[in-house]
Amino acid sequence: MKHILVTGGAGFIGSHFVRYMLEKYPDYAINMLDKLTYAGNLSNLSDVQECYGPLERYHFFQGDICDPTSVKEAMQGCEYVLNFAAESHVDRSLEHPGHFIMTDVYGTYVLLEQARKEHIERFVQISTDEVYGEILSGNAGEDANVIPRSPYSASKAGGEFIAQAYFVTYGLPVIITRGSNNFGPFQHPRSLFRFS
Ligand SMILES: NC(=O)c1ccc[n+]([C@@H]2O[C@H](COP(=O)([O-])OP(=O)(O)OC[C@H]3O[C@@H](n4cnc5c(N)ncnc54)[C@H](O)[C@@H]3O)[C@@H](O)[C@H]2O)c1
């Protein structure tokens, strides 16, 4: 059995990932670490807890990715880490930029540091296409400039750069994704309203 630490799994995209992995890959078990902020909701995963908890394939840890003790406990025995946890709502980042810098930059550092100690085989940092800033026409390739325009996108870019530095400096096997906007079941209404 391979073990994955998924952070932010009580949120929108993380909860889909946890369910998908457990359904599709019977040889994987998931430790899920989430602070349960206003954006996290364990009911997004109530079916998962019921189905896979008794099989020891799903364990929930309530904690903050900025807290090294919580991170150490949740990462123990894992081979892989996927960091979905984030302050993720752009409009809130205008009101509380410090919260975003703390979770999206410092929290990412805490995870990377523990991943290095645990010799994690793959660390996936979930970032966002918002790091490119405004794309007025066409699309942005991986080598496009990073020009974040909000405290949210700037802190996600900061998390990415720290992850990249751990790859180059320490050889930690890091992958960074820059997905674009999603919508669907389990999405926080505050996030969906950004599309209107
Ligand atoms: N939703 C999108 O359209 C979109 C697009 C591109 C990238 N992303 C990225 O994907 C990831 C997931 O996005 P989402 O929309 O599911 O976010 P979300 O806001 O729905 O979920 C975030 C989760 O992280 C948890 N969390 C927040 N701070 C934490 C902390 N300090 N410690 C532990 N847990 C914490 C929350 O409780 C919540 O469960 C984020 O990293 C986001 O930047 C999202």
The ligand as a Tripos MOL2 file, in Angstrom:
@<TRIPOS>MOLECULE
LIG
   44    48     1     0     0
SMALL
NO_CHARGES

@<TRIPOS>ATOM
      1 N1        -10.8580   26.4930   -7.5530 N.am      1 LIG1
      2 C1        -10.2120   26.8010   -8.6660 C.2       1 LIG1
      3 O1        -10.8240   27.1320   -9.7090 O.2       1 LIG1
      4 C2         -8.6950   26.7230   -8.7060 C.ar      1 LIG1
      5 C3         -8.0330   27.0230   -9.9020 C.ar      1 LIG1
      6 C4         -6.6360   26.8940   -9.9540 C.ar      1 LIG1
      7 C5         -5.9370   26.4930   -8.8290 C.ar      1 LIG1
      8 N2         -6.5900   26.2370   -7.6610 N.ar      1 LIG1
      9 C6         -5.8040   25.8010   -6.5000 C.3       1 LIG1
     10 O2         -6.2760   24.5090   -6.1520 O.3       1 LIG1
     11 C7         -6.2040   24.3320   -4.7290 C.3       1 LIG1
     12 C8         -7.5610   23.9380   -4.2100 C.3       1 LIG1
     13 O3         -8.5030   24.9640   -4.5410 O.3       1 LIG1
     14 P1        -10.0040   24.8840   -4.0140 P.3       1 LIG1
     15 O4        -10.8300   25.7470   -4.8860 O.co2     1 LIG1
     16 O5        -10.3780   23.4690   -3.7870 O.co2     1 LIG1
     17 O6         -9.8330   25.6130   -2.5990 O.3       1 LIG1
     18 P2        -10.8330   25.6350   -1.3630 P.3       1 LIG1
     19 O7        -10.7530   27.0170   -0.7930 O.co2     1 LIG1
     20 O8        -12.1750   25.0800   -1.7200 O.co2     1 LIG1
     21 O9        -10.1690   24.6070   -0.3430 O.3       1 LIG1
     22 C9         -9.0050   24.9100    0.3690 C.3       1 LIG1
     23 C10        -8.8920   23.9380    1.5230 C.3       1 LIG1
     24 O10        -7.6660   24.2160    2.2150 O.3       1 LIG1
     25 C11        -7.9290   24.2390    3.6190 C.3       1 LIG1
     26 N3         -6.9390   25.1250    4.2570 N.ar      1 LIG1
     27 C12        -6.8430   26.4760    4.1210 C.ar      1 LIG1
     28 N4         -5.8210   26.9410    4.8640 N.ar      1 LIG1
     29 C13        -5.2480   25.8470    5.4600 C.ar      1 LIG1
     30 C14        -4.1390   25.6760    6.3120 C.ar      1 LIG1
     31 N5         -3.3990   26.7250    6.7440 N.pl3     1 LIG1
     32 N6         -3.8110   24.4270    6.7140 N.ar      1 LIG1
     33 C15        -4.5580   23.3470    6.3050 C.ar      1 LIG1
     34 N7         -5.6280   23.4580    5.5100 N.ar      1 LIG1
     35 C16        -5.9700   24.7020    5.0720 C.ar      1 LIG1
     36 C17        -9.3600   24.7430    3.7520 C.3       1 LIG1
     37 O11        -9.9460   24.3870    5.0020 O.3       1 LIG1
     38 C18       -10.0300   24.0670    2.5560 C.3       1 LIG1
     39 O12       -10.4980   22.7870    2.8940 O.3       1 LIG1
     40 C19        -5.6820   25.6540   -4.1570 C.3       1 LIG1
     41 O13        -4.3070   25.5200   -3.9180 O.3       1 LIG1
     42 C20        -5.9610   26.6640   -5.2640 C.3       1 LIG1
     43 O14        -5.0160   27.7130   -5.2200 O.3       1 LIG1
     44 C21        -7.9490   26.3400   -7.5720 C.ar      1 LIG1
@<TRIPOS>BOND
     1     1     2 1
     2     2     3 2
     3     2     4 1
     4     4     5 ar
     5     4    44 ar
     6     5     6 ar
     7     6     7 ar
     8     7     8 ar
     9     8     9 1
    10     8    44 ar
    11     9    10 1
    12     9    42 1
    13    10    11 1
    14    11    12 1
    15    11    40 1
    16    12    13 1
    17    13    14 1
    18    14    15 2
    19    14    16 1
    20    14    17 1
    21    17    18 1
    22    18    19 2
    23    18    20 1
    24    18    21 1
    25    21    22 1
    26    22    23 1
    27    23    24 1
    28    23    38 1
    29    24    25 1
    30    25    26 1
    31    25    36 1
    32    26    27 ar
    33    26    35 ar
    34    27    28 ar
    35    28    29 ar
    36    29    30 ar
    37    29    35 ar
    38    30    31 1
    39    30    32 ar
    40    32    33 ar
    41    33    34 ar
    42    34    35 ar
    43    36    37 1
    44    36    38 1
    45    38    39 1
    46    40    41 1
    47    40    42 1
    48    42    43 1
@<TRIPOS>SUBSTRUCTURE
     1 LIG1         1 GROUP 0 **** ****
